[in-house]
Amino acid sequence: MSARSNTIESPAVRPIRQTLARIGFGITGMVAVATSLLSGATIWLVLTRPVTMADALGEGQVTQMVRVLAGLVVSMLRDLVSYL
């Protein structure tokens, strides 16, 4: 019995690993898209509403910034859906 025969996977394990890899890549892709969307929206807000962003960060009220950011993301998604 060689050492190589001990490392061979059973055929039942291979589909599970492929499924987990596919799910992992999908989750990674969704996180990357969400991160890009939020960072782009934050940069857009800094450029278009600098006073709102400065006030929110200066007062330590992140909720105002999150509310404006969420509104921007919803607006962007609405425009995207209407475009399609």
Secondary structure as GFF3:
##gff-version 3
##sequence-region A 1 84
A	DSSP	alpha_helix	3	6	.	.	.	ID=ss1
A	DSSP	alpha_helix	13	48	.	.	.	ID=ss2
A	DSSP	alpha_helix	50	59	.	.	.	ID=ss3
A	DSSP	alpha_helix	62	83	.	.	.	ID=ss4
###
